[in-house]
C-alpha cells in the first residue's frame, strides 16, 4: 500500500519535469528563431 501512496507524488514530479522540458523546448525554439534571423541579416 505504501507504493500506492507515492504515486501522486511521482505524478506531480513527472508533471513538473514535463513542464521544465516544455519550457526548455520553447527557449531552444526561440533561440533558433533568433539565430535564423541573425543569419538572414548576414546573407
CHARMM-style PDB file with segment names, atoms N, HN, CA, C and O in Angstrom:
ATOM      1  N   UNK     1       0.823  -1.209   0.000  1.00  0.00      PROA
ATOM      2  CA  UNK     1       0.000   0.000   0.000  1.00  0.00      PROA
ATOM      3  C   UNK     1       0.857   1.258   0.000  1.00  0.00      PROA
ATOM      4  O   UNK     1       0.447   2.289  -0.533  1.00  0.00      PROA
ATOM      5  N   UNK     2       2.049   1.179   0.597  1.00  0.00      PROA
ATOM      6  HN  UNK     2       2.383   0.342   1.030  1.00  0.00      PROA
ATOM      7  CA  UNK     2       2.894   2.377   0.662  1.00  0.00      PROA
ATOM      8  C   UNK     2       3.302   2.839  -0.739  1.00  0.00      PROA
ATOM      9  O   UNK     2       3.472   4.035  -0.978  1.00  0.00      PROA
ATOM     10  N   UNK     3       3.458   1.886  -1.661  1.00  0.00      PROA
ATOM     11  HN  UNK     3       3.320   0.915  -1.466  1.00  0.00      PROA
ATOM     12  CA  UNK     3       3.805   2.276  -3.036  1.00  0.00      PROA
ATOM     13  C   UNK     3       2.686   3.102  -3.660  1.00  0.00      PROA
ATOM     14  O   UNK     3       2.952   4.079  -4.359  1.00  0.00      PROA
ATOM     15  N   UNK     4       1.444   2.718  -3.412  1.00  0.00      PROA
ATOM     16  HN  UNK     4       1.228   1.924  -2.843  1.00  0.00      PROA
ATOM     17  CA  UNK     4       0.304   3.450  -3.977  1.00  0.00      PROA
ATOM     18  C   UNK     4       0.231   4.869  -3.425  1.00  0.00      PROA
ATOM     19  O   UNK     4      -0.220   5.783  -4.115  1.00  0.00      PROA
ATOM     20  N   UNK     5       0.673   5.052  -2.189  1.00  0.00      PROA
ATOM     21  HN  UNK     5       1.040   4.310  -1.628  1.00  0.00      PROA
ATOM     22  CA  UNK     5       0.672   6.393  -1.598  1.00  0.00      PROA
ATOM     23  C   UNK     5       1.680   7.306  -2.282  1.00  0.00      PROA
ATOM     24  O   UNK     5       1.523   8.527  -2.261  1.00  0.00      PROA
ATOM     25  N   UNK     6       2.708   6.731  -2.883  1.00  0.00      PROA
ATOM     26  HN  UNK     6       2.836   5.740  -2.900  1.00  0.00      PROA
ATOM     27  CA  UNK     6       3.754   7.530  -3.528  1.00  0.00      PROA
ATOM     28  C   UNK     6       3.388   7.942  -4.951  1.00  0.00      PROA
ATOM     29  O   UNK     6       4.017   8.834  -5.520  1.00  0.00      PROA
ATOM     30  N   UNK     7       2.385   7.302  -5.524  1.00  0.00      PROA
ATOM     31  HN  UNK     7       1.874   6.577  -5.063  1.00  0.00      PROA
ATOM     32  CA  UNK     7       2.038   7.566  -6.928  1.00  0.00      PROA
ATOM     33  C   UNK     7       1.680   9.033  -7.182  1.00  0.00      PROA
ATOM     34  O   UNK     7       2.198   9.608  -8.140  1.00  0.00      PROA
ATOM     35  N   UNK     8       0.824   9.669  -6.376  1.00  0.00      PROA
ATOM     36  HN  UNK     8       0.404   9.202  -5.597  1.00  0.00      PROA
ATOM     37  CA  UNK     8       0.514  11.084  -6.661  1.00  0.00      PROA
ATOM     38  C   UNK     8       1.761  11.968  -6.638  1.00  0.00      PROA
ATOM     39  O   UNK     8       1.890  12.877  -7.458  1.00  0.00      PROA
ATOM     40  N   UNK     9       2.679  11.706  -5.708  1.00  0.00      PROA
ATOM     41  HN  UNK     9       2.574  10.967  -5.042  1.00  0.00      PROA
ATOM     42  CA  UNK     9       3.908  12.497  -5.641  1.00  0.00      PROA
ATOM     43  C   UNK     9       4.740  12.267  -6.903  1.00  0.00      PROA
ATOM     44  O   UNK     9       5.300  13.213  -7.459  1.00  0.00      PROA
ATOM     45  N   UNK    10       4.822  11.018  -7.353  1.00  0.00      PROA
ATOM     46  HN  UNK    10       4.368  10.250  -6.902  1.00  0.00      PROA
ATOM     47  CA  UNK    10       5.583  10.716  -8.564  1.00  0.00      PROA
ATOM     48  C   UNK    10       4.945  11.368  -9.788  1.00  0.00      PROA
ATOM     49  O   UNK    10       5.650  11.847 -10.677  1.00  0.00      PROA
ATOM     50  N   UNK    11       3.619  11.387  -9.833  1.00  0.00      PROA
ATOM     51  HN  UNK    11       3.047  10.998  -9.111  1.00  0.00      PROA
ATOM     52  CA  UNK    11       2.924  12.037 -10.953  1.00  0.00      PROA
ATOM     53  C   UNK    11       3.215  13.530 -10.943  1.00  0.00      PROA
ATOM     54  O   UNK    11       3.463  14.120 -11.994  1.00  0.00      PROA
ATOM     55  N   UNK    12       3.188  14.148  -9.762  1.00  0.00      PROA
ATOM     56  HN  UNK    12       2.987  13.669  -8.908  1.00  0.00      PROA
ATOM     57  CA  UNK    12       3.495  15.576  -9.674  1.00  0.00      PROA
ATOM     58  C   UNK    12       4.922  15.870 -10.103  1.00  0.00      PROA
ATOM     59  O   UNK    12       5.170  16.862 -10.788  1.00  0.00      PROA
ATOM     60  N   UNK    13       5.864  15.021  -9.709  1.00  0.00      PROA
ATOM     61  HN  UNK    13       5.663  14.215  -9.153  1.00  0.00      PROA
ATOM     62  CA  UNK    13       7.255  15.199 -10.140  1.00  0.00      PROA
ATOM     63  C   UNK    13       7.367  15.070 -11.652  1.00  0.00      PROA
ATOM     64  O   UNK    13       8.076  15.841 -12.299  1.00  0.00      PROA
ATOM     65  N   UNK    14       6.668  14.097 -12.206  1.00  0.00      PROA
ATOM     66  HN  UNK    14       6.093  13.471 -11.681  1.00  0.00      PROA
ATOM     67  CA  UNK    14       6.676  13.895 -13.654  1.00  0.00      PROA
ATOM     68  C   UNK    14       6.108  15.118 -14.366  1.00  0.00      PROA
ATOM     69  O   UNK    14       6.659  15.575 -15.367  1.00  0.00      PROA
ATOM     70  N   UNK    15       5.002  15.641 -13.844  1.00  0.00      PROA
ATOM     71  HN  UNK    15       4.554  15.270 -13.031  1.00  0.00      PROA
ATOM     72  CA  UNK    15       4.389  16.828 -14.462  1.00  0.00      PROA
ATOM     73  C   UNK    15       5.321  18.027 -14.406  1.00  0.00      PROA
ATOM     74  O   UNK    15       5.425  18.787 -15.369  1.00  0.00      PROA
ATOM     75  N   UNK    16       6.006  18.197 -13.267  1.00  0.00      PROA
ATOM     76  HN  UNK    16       5.923  17.579 -12.485  1.00  0.00      PROA
ATOM     77  CA  UNK    16       6.956  19.316 -13.154  1.00  0.00      PROA
ATOM     78  C   UNK    16       8.096  19.153 -14.138  1.00  0.00      PROA
ATOM     79  O   UNK    16       8.507  20.116 -14.785  1.00  0.00      PROA
ATOM     80  N   UNK    17       8.610  17.936 -14.252  1.00  0.00      PROA
ATOM     81  HN  UNK    17       8.277  17.154 -13.726  1.00  0.00      PROA
ATOM     82  CA  UNK    17       9.712  17.673 -15.190  1.00  0.00      PROA
ATOM     83  C   UNK    17       9.247  17.909 -16.621  1.00  0.00      PROA
ATOM     84  O   UNK    17       9.981  18.481 -17.427  1.00  0.00      PROA
ATOM     85  N   UNK    18       8.039  17.474 -16.938  1.00  0.00      PROA
ATOM     86  HN  UNK    18       7.443  17.009 -16.283  1.00  0.00      PROA
ATOM     87  CA  UNK    18       7.490  17.701 -18.273  1.00  0.00      PROA
ATOM     88  C   UNK    18       7.364  19.195 -18.543  1.00  0.00      PROA
ATOM     89  O   UNK    18       7.703  19.653 -19.634  1.00  0.00      PROA
ATOM     90  N   UNK    19       6.886  19.956 -17.577  1.00  0.00      PROA
ATOM     91  HN  UNK    19       6.610  19.584 -16.690  1.00  0.00      PROA
ATOM     92  CA  UNK    19       6.773  21.412 -17.735  1.00  0.00      PROA
ATOM     93  C   UNK    19       8.153  22.025 -17.943  1.00  0.00      PROA
ATOM     94  O   UNK    19       8.311  22.929 -18.764  1.00  0.00      PROA
ATOM     95  N   UNK    20       9.156  21.542 -17.207  1.00  0.00      PROA
ATOM     96  HN  UNK    20       9.028  20.808 -16.540  1.00  0.00      PROA
ATOM     97  CA  UNK    20      10.526  22.039 -17.397  1.00  0.00      PROA
ATOM     98  C   UNK    20      11.012  21.763 -18.812  1.00  0.00      PROA
ATOM     99  O   UNK    20      11.625  22.627 -19.440  1.00  0.00      PROA
ATOM    100  N   UNK    21      10.740  20.567 -19.314  1.00  0.00      PROA
ATOM    101  HN  UNK    21      10.242  19.865 -18.803  1.00  0.00      PROA
ATOM    102  CA  UNK    21      11.166  20.221 -20.670  1.00  0.00      PROA
ATOM    103  C   UNK    21      10.443  21.063 -21.712  1.00  0.00      PROA
ATOM    104  O   UNK    21      11.035  21.461 -22.715  1.00  0.00      PROA
ATOM    105  N   UNK    22       9.163  21.332 -21.475  1.00  0.00      PROA
ATOM    106  HN  UNK    22       8.681  21.009 -20.660  1.00  0.00      PROA
ATOM    107  CA  UNK    22       8.414  22.186 -22.406  1.00  0.00      PROA
ATOM    108  C   UNK    22       8.976  23.603 -22.409  1.00  0.00      PROA
ATOM    109  O   UNK    22       9.085  24.227 -23.465  1.00  0.00      PROA
ATOM    110  N   UNK    23       9.337  24.115 -21.222  1.00  0.00      PROA
ATOM    111  HN  UNK    23       9.249  23.607 -20.364  1.00  0.00      PROA
ATOM    112  CA  UNK    23       9.955  25.448 -21.141  1.00  0.00      PROA
ATOM    113  C   UNK    23      11.286  25.469 -21.884  1.00  0.00      PROA
ATOM    114  O   UNK    23      11.587  26.410 -22.618  1.00  0.00      PROA
ATOM    115  N   UNK    24      12.073  24.423 -21.686  1.00  0.00      PROA
ATOM    116  HN  UNK    24      11.828  23.658 -21.090  1.00  0.00      PROA
ATOM    117  CA  UNK    24      13.367  24.337 -22.363  1.00  0.00      PROA
ATOM    118  C   UNK    24      13.173  24.286 -23.877  1.00  0.00      PROA
ATOM    119  O   UNK    24      13.918  24.920 -24.624  1.00  0.00      PROA
ATOM    120  N   UNK    25      12.179  23.536 -24.323  1.00  0.00      PROA
ATOM    121  HN  UNK    25      11.574  23.020 -23.716  1.00  0.00      PROA
ATOM    122  CA  UNK    25      11.866  23.446 -25.750  1.00  0.00      PROA
ATOM    123  C   UNK    25      11.527  24.823 -26.311  1.00  0.00      PROA
ATOM    124  O   UNK    25      11.998  25.195 -27.386  1.00  0.00      PROA
ATOM    125  N   UNK    26      10.707  25.579 -25.575  1.00  0.00      PROA
ATOM    126  HN  UNK    26      10.325  25.276 -24.702  1.00  0.00      PROA
ATOM    127  CA  UNK    26      10.344  26.933 -26.031  1.00  0.00      PROA
ATOM    128  C   UNK    26      11.578  27.827 -26.120  1.00  0.00      PROA
ATOM    129  O   UNK    26      11.724  28.602 -27.065  1.00  0.00      PROA
ATOM    130  N   UNK    27      12.466  27.714 -25.128  1.00  0.00      PROA
ATOM    131  HN  UNK    27      12.347  27.084 -24.360  1.00  0.00      PROA
ATOM    132  CA  UNK    27      13.685  28.541 -25.153  1.00  0.00      PROA
ATOM    133  C   UNK    27      14.568  28.184 -26.341  1.00  0.00      PROA
ATOM    134  O   UNK    27      15.090  29.074 -27.013  1.00  0.00      PROA
ATOM    135  N   UNK    28      14.739  26.884 -26.608  1.00  0.00      PROA
ATOM    136  HN  UNK    28      14.314  26.162 -26.062  1.00  0.00      PROA
ATOM    137  CA  UNK    28      15.558  26.470 -27.752  1.00  0.00      PROA
ATOM    138  C   UNK    28      14.954  26.942 -29.065  1.00  0.00      PROA
ATOM    139  O   UNK    28      15.672  27.398 -29.954  1.00  0.00      PROA
ATOM    140  N   UNK    29      13.636  26.833 -29.187  1.00  0.00      PROA
ATOM    141  HN  UNK    29      13.053  26.462 -28.465  1.00  0.00      PROA
ATOM    142  CA  UNK    29      12.982  27.277 -30.427  1.00  0.00      PROA
ATOM    143  C   UNK    29      13.120  28.780 -30.608  1.00  0.00      PROA
ATOM    144  O   UNK    29      13.356  29.247 -31.722  1.00  0.00      PROA
ATOM    145  N   UNK    30      12.978  29.542 -29.531  1.00  0.00      PROA
ATOM    146  HN  UNK    30      12.786  29.162 -28.626  1.00  0.00      PROA
ATOM    147  CA  UNK    30      13.136  30.996 -29.607  1.00  0.00      PROA
ATOM    148  C   UNK    30      14.567  31.345 -29.999  1.00  0.00      PROA
ATOM    149  O   UNK    30      14.789  32.242 -30.811  1.00  0.00      PROA
ATOM    150  N   UNK    31      15.528  30.646 -29.430  1.00  0.00      PROA
ATOM    151  HN  UNK    31      15.348  29.917 -28.770  1.00  0.00      PROA
ATOM    152  CA  UNK    31      16.934  30.895 -29.773  1.00  0.00      PROA
ATOM    153  C   UNK    31      17.203  30.528 -31.227  1.00  0.00      PROA
ATOM    154  O   UNK    31      17.939  31.234 -31.916  1.00  0.00      PROA
ATOM    155  N   UNK    32      16.619  29.438 -31.699  1.00  0.00      PROA
ATOM    156  HN  UNK    32      16.021  28.864 -31.139  1.00  0.00      PROA
ATOM    157  CA  UNK    32      16.793  29.041 -33.103  1.00  0.00      PROA
ATOM    158  C   UNK    32      16.219  30.110 -34.027  1.00  0.00      PROA
ATOM    159  O   UNK    32      16.825  30.444 -35.045  1.00  0.00      PROA
ATOM    160  N   UNK    33      15.049  30.646 -33.673  1.00  0.00      PROA
ATOM    161  HN  UNK    33      14.557  30.375 -32.846  1.00  0.00      PROA
ATOM    162  CA  UNK    33      14.462  31.720 -34.496  1.00  0.00      PROA
ATOM    163  C   UNK    33      15.363  32.952 -34.494  1.00  0.00      PROA
ATOM    164  O   UNK    33      15.560  33.587 -35.530  1.00  0.00      PROA
ATOM    165  N   UNK    34      15.905  33.284 -33.328  1.00  0.00      PROA
ATOM    166  HN  UNK    34      15.745  32.768 -32.487  1.00  0.00      PROA
ATOM    167  CA  UNK    34      16.792  34.442 -33.225  1.00  0.00      PROA
ATOM    168  C   UNK    34      18.037  34.251 -34.091  1.00  0.00      PROA
ATOM    169  O   UNK    34      18.458  35.167 -34.798  1.00  0.00      PROA
ATOM    170  N   UNK    35      18.615  33.062 -34.030  1.00  0.00      PROA
ATOM    171  HN  UNK    35      18.273  32.318 -33.457  1.00  0.00      PROA
ATOM    172  CA  UNK    35      19.815  32.781 -34.822  1.00  0.00      PROA
ATOM    173  C   UNK    35      19.509  32.792 -36.314  1.00  0.00      PROA
ATOM    174  O   UNK    35      20.312  33.285 -37.106  1.00  0.00      PROA
ATOM    175  N   UNK    36      18.361  32.255 -36.705  1.00  0.00      PROA
ATOM    176  HN  UNK    36      17.708  31.854 -36.062  1.00  0.00      PROA
ATOM    177  CA  UNK    36      17.986  32.274 -38.122  1.00  0.00      PROA
ATOM    178  C   UNK    36      17.820  33.705 -38.610  1.00  0.00      PROA
ATOM    179  O   UNK    36      18.240  34.033 -39.720  1.00  0.00      PROA
ATOM    180  N   UNK    37      17.218  34.555 -37.801  1.00  0.00      PROA
ATOM    181  HN  UNK    37      16.877  34.289 -36.899  1.00  0.00      PROA
ATOM    182  CA  UNK    37      17.049  35.963 -38.179  1.00  0.00      PROA
ATOM    183  C   UNK    37      18.411  36.636 -38.304  1.00  0.00      PROA
ATOM    184  O   UNK    37      18.644  37.416 -39.228  1.00  0.00      PROA
ATOM    185  N   UNK    38      19.297  36.332 -37.381  1.00  0.00      PROA
ATOM    186  HN  UNK    38      19.108  35.699 -36.631  1.00  0.00      PROA
ATOM    187  CA  UNK    38      20.645  36.910 -37.427  1.00  0.00      PROA
ATOM    188  C   UNK    38      21.390  36.445 -38.681  1.00  0.00      PROA
ATOM    189  O   UNK    38      22.054  37.241 -39.344  1.00  0.00      PROA
ATOM    190  N   UNK    39      21.276  35.158 -38.999  1.00  0.00      PROA
ATOM    191  HN  UNK    39      20.736  34.511 -38.460  1.00  0.00      PROA
ATOM    192  CA  UNK    39      21.956  34.635 -40.194  1.00  0.00      PROA
ATOM    193  C   UNK    39      21.386  35.250 -41.462  1.00  0.00      PROA
ATOM    194  O   UNK    39      22.127  35.526 -42.406  1.00  0.00      PROA
ATOM    195  N   UNK    40      20.081  35.467 -41.493  1.00  0.00      PROA
ATOM    196  HN  UNK    40      19.479  35.244 -40.726  1.00  0.00      PROA
ATOM    197  CA  UNK    40      19.486  36.041 -42.703  1.00  0.00      PROA
ATOM    198  C   UNK    40      19.955  37.480 -42.904  1.00  0.00      PROA
ATOM    199  O   UNK    40      20.023  37.951 -44.040  1.00  0.00      PROA
ATOM    200  N   UNK    41      20.277  38.181 -41.823  1.00  0.00      PROA
ATOM    201  HN  UNK    41      20.222  37.799 -40.901  1.00  0.00      PROA
ATOM    202  CA  UNK    41      20.821  39.541 -41.942  1.00  0.00      PROA
ATOM    203  C   UNK    41      22.217  39.521 -42.558  1.00  0.00      PROA
ATOM    204  O   UNK    41      22.612  40.465 -43.243  1.00  0.00      PROA
ATOM    205  N   UNK    42      22.954  38.454 -42.316  1.00  0.00      PROA
ATOM    206  HN  UNK    42      22.633  37.687 -41.760  1.00  0.00      PROA
ATOM    207  CA  UNK    42      24.339  38.372 -42.791  1.00  0.00      PROA
ATOM    208  C   UNK    42      24.430  37.979 -44.255  1.00  0.00      PROA
ATOM    209  O   UNK    42      25.476  38.169 -44.875  1.00  0.00      PROA
ATOM    210  N   UNK    43      23.371  37.441 -44.818  1.00  0.00      PROA
ATOM    211  HN  UNK    43      22.521  37.286 -44.314  1.00  0.00      PROA
ATOM    212  CA  UNK    43      23.421  36.971 -46.205  1.00  0.00      PROA
ATOM    213  C   UNK    43      23.169  38.090 -47.182  1.00  0.00      PROA
ATOM    214  OT1 UNK    43      23.176  37.867 -48.392  1.00  0.00      PROA
TER     215      UNK     43
END
